[in-house]
Amino acid sequence: MKRRTRIVGMELRQSAWDAFCISDPTAKVSAIDAIWLAMPEIAVNGKSIFPERPPGRPEQPMLVLPKEVPRRSPFTPEGHLALMHSIAHIEFNAMHLALDAVWRFADLPESYYLDWVKVAHEEAGHFKLLAAHLETIGAKYGELPAHNGLWTLCEATKDDLCARMALVPCILEARGLDATPRIQEKLSHVHTPQAKAAIGILQVILDEEIGHVAIGNHWYRWLCARNGHNPQDYAKSIAKKFRAPKPKPPFNLGARQRAGFTDQEILELLQAT
């Protein structure tokens, strides 16, 4: 059944902005869940203008340079904690990326906003899984320092949605499709209940991230068609302009195909490495 959109006290982009501004992780997740549950009954306002501000964050984790983040080897309890904490931080940032895609950009098809609310909801679910996992090992999100690299690129593309789609879902999140199986493989050699649980959580994340990258690919191509860009050429120029990190093999080719990358794109990816 097609989702209805009518005003009953909530407006989608305003609600996304409100959730974006919340600092407490638990309250942020609850706000995103509330938006998702109310989706059949809320309207999309394409004209709202929101003040510029960074996303709401808790006081911890302390943000540091990437080289200062603790090592993420899964073969010790401390390494397992560092690894899972770093992934939880990625998912916390991913909630912001999806919410930002909803509130920041106006006058797009309704399906665009519905897609990115779905992404925000699933990213919130990933964060909840990881936060609960950290609790099982006597830790909590925010205990370790983290870096802000993902959000830096988000800020850099705040005035260009096509560049945002080229960089964030189609490059950065697509790298996650490649990296997750490697992490799972390492964890498979750690014969603990915590490692087994982490493998399962990562599989949930991987399966849903394929859909997120597919959404990004869809809207990237839609925007390229609207703006008169050649998708492959424009992606290369944007990656160079913003010094985006390069994909590293081995590649999860099956996941990339399911996420909407064309055979030509995959061939060029393989040839470039």
N, C-alpha and C positions, 0 to 999 in steps of 0.2 A: 504494500500500500504506500502511495506517495505521501511524504511528510507534509502536513499542513503548516502554514506559517500565518499566524494571526497574533495580534498584540494582546497579551493578558498580563501586563505588568512587567514583562521582560523584553528587552531588545537584544538581539544576538551579539552585535559588535560591542555594545555597552557592557554586556555581561562578560564577554571575553576580556575586555579591558579591566573590569573589576577584579576578575580572577588573576589576571596578569600582575596586578598591583599588590596582591596579598603576599605577605612575607612568610607566614607560617606554612611549612610544607603540607601538614595535615589539612589545614583550612583551605589551602589552594587546591588540593586534590578533591576535597568535598565540593568546592565551588564548581570545578570542572564537571564532576559527576552530576551536579544539579543542573548544569546547562544541558548536558547530554540527555538527562531524563526529561527535561522540559522541551526538548527540540520540536516535538509536534505542535507546540503552542506558542512559539516565540517568533517574532518578526525580524527580518533583516533590514536594517536601515543603512542605505548606501551613502548617506550624506554626513554622518556624524564626524566631528573633528575632535581629536583627543590631544591633550597636552603631551609634549615629549617628556618621557621619563624612563629610567631603567626598570627592569622587572623587579618585582618584590622578591627579596631574598632574606633568609634568616641571617642572624649575625655570624653563624658558623655554617659551612666551612669557611676557613680563611682562604682567600684567593691568592695564589702565588703564580710564579712563572711555571710553564710546563715542566722545565727541567728540575724544579724543586718539589714536584709531586712524588710521594713515596713510590718505590718500585712495586710492580704488580705481579710478581711471581706467585703462582698458586700453590707452591710446594711447601709452604710453612703457614701456620695460622695467621701470622702477621701479614704475609704476602697475600693470603686469601682475603683478609679484611681489606687490604689496600686495593686489590683488584675489584672486589665487589662494590666498595665505596666509590671508586672511580666510575664504574658503570652506573651506579645510582645517581651520581652527579650529572652524567651525560643525560640520563632520562629526566632529571629535574630541569636541565636546560632545554630539553626537547619539548617539555610542556610549554615553556616560554616561547619557543620558536613557533609552535602551532598556534598559540593564542595570539601572538604578534601578527601572524599571517591573517588572522580573522579581523582584529580590530584596526590594524594599520591601513589596510588597503581597501578603498571604497569603490563602488560602482562596478562590481564584478558579478558574474552569474550567481544566483542563489546556490547552485550546486557547489561552487567553489567554497563558500562559507561552510556548508554542511560537511564537505570533505575534511576541512581542516579542524572543525570541531570534533569529528570522529578521530582524527589523529591525536588531538589533545587528550581526548578521553582514553585512548589506548596507551599513550605515553604516561598518563597518570596511573593507569593500571600497572604498567611496568615499574614505575617508581614505588608503588605500594608493595609489589612483590619483593623488590630489592630491599626496601626499608624493613620489611618483616624478616627477610633473610638475615640482615645485619643484626637484628634483635636476637635471632637464634644463636648467634655467636658472641653475644654479650656486647654488642656495639650499637651505634646509631648513626644515622646520616648526620654529617657535620663534624664528626670527631677528627677527621684527617683533613689536611689542606687539599685544595683542588685548584684547577686552572680554569680560565674563562675563555679559552680559545674559540669554542663553538659560538658563544654569544658575540664575540668580536666580529666575526663575519656577518652575523645577523645585523649588527649595527651598521656595518659598512654598506649593506645593501638596502637600507631603510627607505631609500628613494627610488628603488628600481626593483619591482617585483620579479621581472623576468630574470635579472641577475640573481636574485634571491633563490628562485627555483632552480637555476642552473647550478648554483654553488651548494646550497644546503641539502635538499633532498637528493639531487642527482649526482653530487660528488661526495659530500661529507657523509651523509647517511648511507649512501651506496658502499662506501668503504667499510661501514659496519657489517654489511652483508658478507663481505670477504673476511673480516676479522673474527666474527663470532664463531664460525666452525673451528678456527685455529685455537681459540680460547677453550672451547668445549673439548677439543682433542687433548689439550694439556691437562684439563681438569679430570679427564678420564683416567689419567695415570695417578691420580690422588685418591686413594681408596678410603674416603671418609664420607659419612652421611652428608656433611656440608657440601662437599664437592659434587656429589650426586644431585643434591637439591639445586645447586647452582646451574648444573648442566640443563636441568629441566626448565628453570627460569629463563635461561638464555635461549632455549628453543622456542618458548612462547614469544619472547622478544623478537627473535629472528623471523618467525612466521608472520608476525604482524608488521614488522619493519619492511618486509617485501611489499606489503600493501601501501605503506607510507611512501616508499620510493616510487611506486607505481603512480600514486596520486601526484607526487611532484613531477614525474615525467609527463603525465597527462597535461598538467597546467603549464608546464614549461613549453610544451609544443603548442598549446593553445595560444599562449602569449607570443611565441615566436611568429605564429601565423598572423596574429593580430598586428604585430609590430613590423612585419616584413623581414624577419631574421631567418637565416639558414640555421637550423638548430645545432648542427654539429660545429659549424664555423663559429657561431656566437658563443657556444660553450667553451671552445678553446680560447677565444679572446677574453672572456670573462675570467676564466681560470688563471690566465696570465696576468690580467690587470690586478686581480686581488691576491695573487700569489697563493692560490689554493694548493693544499697538499696534494701530491700526486698519488694515485692509487698504487698499491703495492701488491704484487702477486704473492701467493697464488690467489686467483680470483674465483669467487663462487659463481660460476657462469650460469648454472641453473637458476639460482636466485635472481641474478641480474636479468635473465631472460623473462622470468615470471614478473619482474618489476617493470618490464616494458622497454628495456634497452633493445635496440634493433641489432640484427646480425652485423651490420656495417659498423655500428658503434662498438660492439664487442671485438670485432676484428681490429679496429683501430686501437682499442685498449691493449690488445695482445701485442700488436706491432710496436707500440710505444714503450714497451718494457723489455 
